[in-house]
Amino acid sequence: MPVNPELQDRVFAPTEPYLVGREKVREFARAVFATDPINLDVDAARAAGHADIVAPPTFAVVIQERTLAQLLAEPDAGIDFSRVVHGDQRFTSSRAIVAGDELTATLTVASVKTLGAHAMVTAESVVTDAAGEHVVTAISTLVVRGDD
């Protein structure tokens, strides 16, 4: 089943709130070799003017993953996850993610392009905090390989 072109412009329901935990930030920072003390030490983060430890910029994928799961589970999407490769990832931040943030994300399918037997699906996840303020927009392009 090919990717459904009618996915374009579809907006999914907001995710359940995600509470950013200190240890999750530290684990992620270590996994991506982020060595800045503000990513690991509360005192260093506060001395730099933050409320708590600061997540590396790519931490937004943790929240975005929840929105992409919605897309991949969509019955009429035509996306076979076993045929997906990650084509591109971008972030546009209004502010840093810090431990203690409660974040919600909403996914919009920005585009669906067919390239021969393959398709490219670009998904935009807008992440907001508990006050509804923009924190980061994460944009992923998924390449869905066609039949062999």
C-alpha positions as a Markdown table, in Angstrom:
| # | Residue | x | y | z |
|---|---|---|---|---|
| 1 | Met | 0.0 | 0.0 | 0.0 |
| 2 | Pro | 1.5 | 3.3 | -1.0 |
| 3 | Val | 1.7 | 6.3 | 1.3 |
| 4 | Asn | -1.7 | 8.1 | 1.4 |
| 5 | Pro | -1.2 | 11.5 | -0.3 |
| 6 | Glu | -4.3 | 12.8 | 1.6 |
| 7 | Leu | -2.1 | 12.8 | 4.8 |
| 8 | Gln | -0.8 | 16.2 | 3.7 |
| 9 | Asp | -2.1 | 19.0 | 6.0 |
| 10 | Arg | -3.5 | 16.5 | 8.4 |
| 11 | Val | -3.3 | 17.7 | 12.1 |
| 12 | Phe | -3.2 | 15.1 | 14.8 |
| 13 | Ala | -4.5 | 15.5 | 18.4 |
| 14 | Pro | -2.1 | 17.0 | 20.9 |
| 15 | Thr | -0.1 | 14.4 | 22.9 |
| 16 | Glu | -0.5 | 13.8 | 26.6 |
| 17 | Pro | 1.7 | 16.2 | 28.6 |
| 18 | Tyr | 5.3 | 15.0 | 29.1 |
| 19 | Leu | 7.0 | 16.0 | 32.3 |
| 20 | Val | 10.7 | 16.5 | 31.6 |
| 21 | Gly | 12.7 | 14.8 | 34.4 |
| 22 | Arg | 16.2 | 15.6 | 35.5 |
| 23 | Glu | 17.5 | 12.0 | 35.1 |
| 24 | Lys | 16.0 | 11.8 | 31.6 |
| 25 | Val | 17.8 | 14.9 | 30.6 |
| 26 | Arg | 21.1 | 13.6 | 32.2 |
| 27 | Glu | 20.7 | 10.2 | 30.5 |
| 28 | Phe | 20.0 | 11.9 | 27.1 |
| 29 | Ala | 23.0 | 14.3 | 27.6 |
| 30 | Arg | 25.3 | 11.4 | 28.3 |
| 31 | Ala | 24.0 | 9.4 | 25.3 |
| 32 | Val | 24.7 | 12.3 | 22.9 |
| 33 | Phe | 28.0 | 13.2 | 24.6 |
| 34 | Ala | 26.8 | 16.6 | 25.7 |
| 35 | Thr | 29.3 | 17.7 | 28.3 |
| 36 | Asp | 28.2 | 21.2 | 29.2 |
| 37 | Pro | 27.7 | 21.3 | 33.0 |
| 38 | Ile | 24.3 | 23.0 | 32.5 |
| 39 | Asn | 23.1 | 19.6 | 31.0 |
| 40 | Leu | 24.1 | 17.7 | 34.1 |
| 41 | Asp | 24.4 | 19.9 | 37.1 |
| 42 | Val | 21.5 | 21.9 | 38.7 |
| 43 | Asp | 23.8 | 24.5 | 40.3 |
| 44 | Ala | 25.6 | 25.1 | 37.0 |
| 45 | Ala | 22.3 | 25.5 | 35.2 |
| 46 | Arg | 21.0 | 27.9 | 37.8 |
| 47 | Ala | 24.2 | 29.9 | 37.7 |
| 48 | Ala | 23.7 | 30.3 | 34.0 |
| 49 | Gly | 20.2 | 31.6 | 34.6 |
| 50 | His | 18.1 | 28.5 | 34.0 |
| 51 | Ala | 15.4 | 27.1 | 36.4 |
| 52 | Asp | 16.9 | 23.6 | 36.3 |
| 53 | Ile | 19.2 | 21.5 | 34.1 |
| 54 | Val | 19.0 | 22.2 | 30.4 |
| 55 | Ala | 18.3 | 19.5 | 27.9 |
| 56 | Pro | 20.5 | 19.3 | 24.8 |
| 57 | Pro | 18.7 | 20.8 | 21.8 |
| 58 | Thr | 18.0 | 17.4 | 20.2 |
| 59 | Phe | 16.1 | 16.2 | 23.3 |
| 60 | Ala | 13.0 | 17.5 | 21.5 |
| 61 | Val | 13.0 | 14.1 | 19.6 |
| 62 | Val | 11.8 | 12.5 | 22.8 |
| 63 | Ile | 8.6 | 14.5 | 22.7 |
| 64 | Gln | 8.4 | 14.4 | 18.9 |
| 65 | Glu | 8.5 | 10.6 | 18.9 |
| 66 | Arg | 5.1 | 10.6 | 20.6 |
| 67 | Thr | 3.6 | 12.5 | 17.6 |
| 68 | Leu | 5.4 | 10.4 | 15.1 |
| 69 | Ala | 3.9 | 7.3 | 16.8 |
| 70 | Gln | 0.5 | 8.8 | 16.1 |
| 71 | Leu | 1.3 | 9.2 | 12.4 |
| 72 | Leu | 2.7 | 5.7 | 12.1 |
| 73 | Ala | -0.3 | 4.1 | 13.8 |
| 74 | Glu | -2.8 | 5.9 | 11.5 |
| 75 | Pro | -4.7 | 3.1 | 9.7 |
| 76 | Asp | -5.0 | 4.9 | 6.4 |
| 77 | Ala | -1.5 | 6.4 | 6.3 |
| 78 | Gly | 0.0 | 3.6 | 4.2 |
| 79 | Ile | 3.3 | 3.9 | 6.1 |
| 80 | Asp | 5.0 | 0.5 | 6.7 |
| 81 | Phe | 7.5 | 1.3 | 9.5 |
| 82 | Ser | 9.8 | -1.6 | 8.4 |
| 83 | Arg | 10.3 | 0.4 | 5.2 |
| 84 | Val | 11.1 | 3.8 | 6.8 |
| 85 | Val | 14.4 | 5.5 | 7.0 |
| 86 | His | 15.0 | 8.9 | 8.6 |
| 87 | Gly | 15.8 | 11.4 | 5.9 |
| 88 | Asp | 16.1 | 14.7 | 7.7 |
| 89 | Gln | 15.7 | 16.3 | 11.2 |
| 90 | Arg | 15.6 | 20.0 | 12.1 |
| 91 | Phe | 14.7 | 22.0 | 15.2 |
| 92 | Thr | 13.6 | 25.6 | 15.7 |
| 93 | Ser | 13.6 | 26.6 | 19.3 |
| 94 | Ser | 12.1 | 29.6 | 21.1 |
| 95 | Arg | 13.8 | 28.6 | 24.4 |
| 96 | Ala | 15.7 | 25.7 | 25.9 |
| 97 | Ile | 13.9 | 22.7 | 27.4 |
| 98 | Val | 14.6 | 22.4 | 31.1 |
| 99 | Ala | 13.9 | 19.7 | 33.7 |
| 100 | Gly | 10.4 | 20.4 | 35.2 |
| 101 | Asp | 8.9 | 21.5 | 31.9 |
| 102 | Glu | 5.5 | 19.9 | 31.0 |
| 103 | Leu | 5.4 | 19.7 | 27.3 |
| 104 | Thr | 2.7 | 18.8 | 24.7 |
| 105 | Ala | 3.2 | 18.4 | 21.0 |
| 106 | Thr | 1.0 | 18.6 | 18.0 |
| 107 | Leu | 1.9 | 17.0 | 14.7 |
| 108 | Thr | 1.0 | 18.4 | 11.2 |
| 109 | Val | 1.9 | 16.5 | 8.1 |
| 110 | Ala | 3.6 | 19.3 | 6.1 |
| 111 | Ser | 4.1 | 17.4 | 2.9 |
| 112 | Val | 3.8 | 14.0 | 1.2 |
| 113 | Lys | 5.9 | 13.6 | -2.0 |
| 114 | Thr | 6.1 | 10.6 | -4.2 |
| 115 | Leu | 9.5 | 9.9 | -5.8 |
| 116 | Gly | 9.0 | 6.9 | -8.1 |
| 117 | Ala | 8.1 | 3.9 | -5.9 |
| 118 | His | 9.2 | 5.8 | -2.8 |
| 119 | Ala | 7.6 | 8.6 | -0.7 |
| 120 | Met | 8.9 | 11.4 | 1.5 |
| 121 | Val | 6.7 | 12.4 | 4.4 |
| 122 | Thr | 7.6 | 15.6 | 6.2 |
| 123 | Ala | 6.1 | 16.0 | 9.7 |
| 124 | Glu | 6.2 | 19.1 | 11.8 |
| 125 | Ser | 5.7 | 18.7 | 15.6 |
| 126 | Val | 5.1 | 21.9 | 17.5 |
| 127 | Val | 6.0 | 21.6 | 21.2 |
| 128 | Thr | 4.5 | 23.9 | 23.7 |
| 129 | Asp | 4.8 | 24.2 | 27.5 |
| 130 | Ala | 2.1 | 24.1 | 30.2 |
| 131 | Ala | 1.3 | 27.8 | 29.5 |
| 132 | Gly | 0.8 | 27.1 | 25.8 |
| 133 | Glu | 3.9 | 28.9 | 24.8 |
| 134 | His | 6.0 | 27.6 | 21.9 |
| 135 | Val | 9.2 | 25.8 | 23.0 |
| 136 | Val | 10.5 | 24.1 | 19.9 |
| 137 | Thr | 9.3 | 22.9 | 16.5 |
| 138 | Ala | 10.8 | 19.6 | 15.4 |
| 139 | Ile | 10.6 | 18.7 | 11.7 |
| 140 | Ser | 11.3 | 15.2 | 10.4 |
| 141 | Thr | 11.3 | 13.9 | 6.9 |
| 142 | Leu | 10.7 | 10.2 | 6.7 |
| 143 | Val | 11.6 | 8.3 | 3.5 |
| 144 | Val | 9.2 | 5.4 | 2.9 |
| 145 | Arg | 10.8 | 2.9 | 0.6 |
| 146 | Gly | 8.5 | 1.5 | -2.1 |
| 147 | Asp | 8.2 | -2.2 | -3.0 |
| 148 | Asp | 11.3 | -3.9 | -4.2 |
